[in-house]
Amino acid sequence: GRPRRRPDKLHADKAYEAKARRQECRARGIVPRIARKGIESSQKLGRHRWVVERTHAWFNRFRRLPVRYERRADIYDAFTTLAASLITLKQIRRFC
């Protein structure tokens, strides 16, 4: 397949604010954009994080996924794949 690419920037909220996280990002050549506790508001990061939060909300609509009822990992993986397929199909229908 095609080679993996590293992101240019990492947007994160205050929960990830630690010197070690910033150093890890810089060691990998990624610019950390992490809101600092007591200094910055995490509102600026909202528009970038919204995509991820929205996707989690789509998966949470499938009741078996937020609370893992399945004991076997392969069955849980199958339900996750099915949910992703249904979400993708719904998004495709919006544009066609």
C-alpha positions as CSV (number, residue, x, y, z in Angstrom):
1,G,0.0,0.0,0.0
2,R,0.9,3.6,0.1
3,P,3.4,4.7,2.7
4,R,2.1,6.1,6.0
5,R,2.2,9.9,6.5
6,R,2.7,11.7,9.8
7,P,0.4,14.7,10.5
8,D,1.9,18.2,10.4
9,K,0.0,19.3,13.6
10,L,-1.7,17.6,16.5
11,H,-4.7,19.3,18.0
12,A,-5.6,18.2,21.5
13,D,-7.4,19.6,24.5
14,K,-6.2,20.3,28.0
15,A,-6.3,16.7,29.1
16,Y,-3.2,15.9,27.0
17,E,-1.2,18.9,28.3
18,A,2.0,17.6,29.7
19,K,5.6,18.3,28.9
20,A,6.2,14.6,27.9
21,R,3.4,14.7,25.3
22,R,4.8,17.8,23.7
23,Q,8.3,16.3,23.6
24,E,7.0,13.1,22.0
25,C,5.3,15.1,19.3
26,R,8.4,17.2,18.5
27,A,10.6,14.1,18.4
28,R,8.4,12.8,15.7
29,G,8.4,16.1,13.8
30,I,4.8,17.0,14.7
31,V,3.9,20.4,15.9
32,P,1.8,20.1,19.1
33,R,-1.2,22.4,19.3
34,I,-2.3,21.5,22.8
35,A,-4.3,24.0,25.0
36,R,-2.5,24.8,28.2
37,K,-4.3,24.6,31.6
38,G,-5.1,28.0,33.0
39,I,-3.7,29.9,30.1
40,E,-5.5,29.0,26.9
41,S,-9.1,28.2,26.1
42,S,-9.7,25.0,24.2
43,Q,-12.4,26.7,22.2
44,K,-9.9,27.3,19.4
45,L,-9.5,23.6,18.9
46,G,-13.2,22.9,18.7
47,R,-13.6,23.1,14.9
48,H,-10.9,20.5,14.4
49,R,-12.1,18.2,17.2
50,W,-15.7,18.3,16.1
51,V,-15.1,15.8,13.3
52,V,-13.8,13.2,15.7
53,E,-16.6,13.9,18.3
54,R,-19.2,13.6,15.5
55,T,-17.8,10.3,14.4
56,H,-17.9,8.9,17.9
57,A,-21.6,10.0,18.2
58,W,-22.4,8.2,15.0
59,F,-20.9,5.0,16.4
60,N,-22.7,5.5,19.7
61,R,-26.0,5.3,18.0
62,F,-25.4,1.5,17.5
63,R,-26.3,0.3,21.0
64,R,-24.0,-2.7,21.1
65,L,-20.9,-0.6,20.6
66,P,-20.6,2.0,23.4
67,V,-21.1,-0.7,26.1
68,R,-19.3,-3.8,24.9
69,Y,-21.7,-6.7,25.4
70,E,-19.7,-9.2,23.3
71,R,-17.1,-11.4,24.9
72,R,-15.4,-12.4,21.8
73,A,-13.3,-9.7,20.0
74,D,-14.0,-11.0,16.5
75,I,-17.8,-10.5,17.0
76,Y,-17.2,-7.0,18.4
77,D,-15.0,-6.2,15.4
78,A,-17.7,-7.5,13.1
79,F,-20.3,-5.2,14.7
80,T,-17.8,-2.3,14.4
81,T,-17.2,-3.0,10.8
82,L,-20.9,-3.3,10.1
83,A,-21.6,0.0,11.8
84,A,-18.8,1.7,9.8
85,S,-20.2,0.3,6.6
86,L,-23.7,1.6,7.5
87,I,-22.4,5.0,8.4
88,T,-20.4,5.2,5.1
89,L,-23.4,4.1,3.1
90,K,-25.6,6.8,4.7
91,Q,-23.0,9.4,3.9
92,I,-22.7,8.3,0.3
93,R,-26.5,8.5,-0.1
94,R,-26.4,12.1,1.0
95,F,-24.2,13.1,-2.0
96,C,-25.7,10.9,-4.7
